[in-house]
């Protein structure tokens, strides 16, 4: 073939083999899709070219190192949707889809320009310009009921930055940006201190535990995350968030 160049023989260190295997494990939610099949195929070719010592190390890895993914979606049954979306994103083609809106509880028809596929918190999301909302929105892939790639081409807006688009979300949900200050007691601070919950977080140790500040989107996701600390957390500000968390805690108690 024109332009063909033979790929030189590659050698891998033990840590490089580990990185490859772990990278494959991180993609387990995509089991049954083309992406995962391609990664598995590539890794099989690589391990097939390893010397016996390298093969032994790759097999032994499972005995001393593993990954727990936590809650996540399974995308095997969405394989066709993912394949079409991948083509549409790569080819900059508008798609028409039937989408189930969880907030509305019904299926609506949308025409969107697909900008990017984003995997976060165990779920895969399509970031796209929506003709209904006339804005860039995020769509959960598993809620797409049907999808057709059109012949209509679109241009990605100049300067659009995916990282900037999602940076305010605590996990996935976007919303109005607020500054949050929390007080964590000693027991809670002991395990919460060293985790990166959000890039904006700042922590200061206190006699009673920890003060944490963040600049994040004001969403239901934020309320639920604060409640996950149980009685080990107090919302210092803003007052509206403190009241919302209080009301949610009272509702839980009533249940």
N, C-alpha and C positions, 0 to 999 in steps of 0.2 A: 504494500500500500504506500502511496505517496506520503512522504514525511515520516515513515515508520522508523523508530529507533528502538533497538533492543534494550529492555530494562536491565540494568546491571544487577548482578547477584547482590542480595542484601543480607546483612548479618544483624541480629538483634541481641541486645543485652537482656539480662534477666528483668530489669526494671521496665524496659521497653515492651517485653512480652506481657508483663503484668498490666501495663497501661492499656494495651490492645484488648486483653481479655476483660478488664474492668469496663472499658468503653463499650464493649458488646453487651455486658450485663446491664449497663445503664439504659440500654435501648430495649429492654425486655417488654415494656408496654407496647412497643411497635411490632411484637411478634406476629408473624403472618402477613406483614406488609412487605413491599418491595425494598424499603429502606433497610429493614432488619435482615432480609434475605441477602441483600448485597453485602452487608457487613459480615454476616456469617460466611458467605462465600469467600470474601477477601481473606478473612482470618484463617479459613480452612486451607487456602493456598499458601499462606505464610507459614502456618504450622507444618504443612506438608513438606516445606523446604528446610525445616529446622534439622539440625543434627540431633542424634539420640538424646544428648544431655539437655538440649533445649526442649525437646518434647516431654521429657520426664519432668522438667520444671513446670511446664504449662499444665500438666496433669495434676501435679502436686499443689498448685495454687489454690484449688478448691478446698484443700484440707486446712489451709491456714489464713485464707483471706476471702471474704465474700461481701456482698452488698445487699442491704435491706432497702428496698425502694419505697416502702410505705404505701399508703393508699394511692391508686392510680387507675386510669382507664385502660381497657384492653381494646386495641384497634384492629384486630384481625378481621372483624366483620365490616370494617370501614376501609378495607384495602382499596377497593375501586374508587371510592371518594378521594382517598389520599393520592392515588395515581393521577386522577384528573386534576386535582388541585395543584399537584407538583408541576404538571405540564402547563397549567394556566399561569402559575407564578413565574415559571422560567420563561414562558413565551409572551408574558404580559398580555394575557387575553381575559376579557371580561367573562364572568360566569353568571349564569342564572341558577337560582337554587330555591328550594323549599326548606325553610328553617323553622325549627321549633323554638319559640321564645319562652324561656322558663318564667320570666316575669309576667308575661301576658297569658301564659298557659295555652297557647294556640300556635298553629303553623301559619307562617306568612310567606309570601313570595318576595324574593329580593333579587336585585341585579347588582353585583358588586365587582369592583376591581381588586383582585387579590394581590396584596403587596408582599406578604410574608407569612410563613408558618412558624409558630413559636411554641416550644414545649416548655411547660412550667408546672410545678407542683403536681406532677403525675398526669397532666392533661395537655392536649394539643389544641392550639387555637389558631384561627385564621385572622390575621389583621388585614382589613380591607376597607376600601371606600364604599359606603352603602348609599345607593340611590334613594332609598326611603328616608334615611336620617340625614342625608346630605353631609356626611361627616365620616371620618375614619372610625371604625368600630371593630370590636373583637367578637369573633364567633367561635363557639365550641364545636370542634369538628364532629363529635359524636351526635350533635343535634341537627346536623344537616341531613334532611330526609331524602333529597334527590338533588343532583347537580348536573348541569350541562355547560360545557365550555363553548363559548361563542367564537365567531371569527373576528369579533370586534377587538381591535388593539387599543391599549391605553398607555399613557406615559406616567411613570412613577414621578410624583411631585418632586421638584428640585429641592434637595436639602432634607427630604424626609428621613428621619433617623429612628429606627425601631427601638433602640435602647432608650432614647429620650422619650419615646411614646409610652413605654411601660415603666419608666423609672420611679414614678410616684406610687405605683401599686404596691401594697404590702405583700400580696402574693400574685393575684391576677386582676382583681377589680380595680377600675380607675374611677376617679371622682375628684371633688374639690379638694385642693391641697390644704392641710391644716398642720399646725404644730402641736404635737402631743407630748405631755410630760407625765410620766408614771413613777410611782414609788413602789419598789418591791421590798418585801421583808427579807430578813437574813436567809431563811430557808429557801425561798424562791430565788433570791439573788445568787445563791451558791451554784445553781445549775443554769440560770439564765444569763449570767454575766458574760460568759465567753462565746456565746452564740451570736452570729450575725443575722439579726432578724430583718434588717433593712439597711441599705448602704448609708442612709442619712443618720443612723442612730449614734448617739453619744451617751456614754455612761459615766457616772460619778459615784464613787463609793461614799456611803454615809454611815453614821453610827448604827442606824437601824437596818441598813441593807444597801439599797442601790437606787439612784435616780436615773431614769432613762428618758431621753428626749428623741423624738423622731419627727420628720416632715413627710407625711404620707397622705394618701387619698382617704377621705372621710367616707367609708363604706360599711356595709354589714360585715364584711370580712374583718375590718378593724375591731368592731365590737366583739365579734366571736373570738378573735385572738386574745383580746384583753381578758375576756371571761375564762379563757383556758388556763389562766394563772390562778384561778379560784380566789380564795380569800387572801392570797399572798400579794395582791396588787391593789393599789389605790390610784384613781385617775386624779391628777393634780389639776390639769387643764387640757383642753378647754372645758368650760362648765357644761356646755351642751352635750359633749361626749360623756362627761361624768354622769349626767342625769340619764342619758340613754342607757348606759351600762347598768345604772341602779335600777331602772325600770325593767330591764331584761332580767336582772337577777331576781327581782321581786316576782316576775312572771314565772320564772323557773321554780321558785319556792312554792308558788300557788299550785303548780302542777305536781 
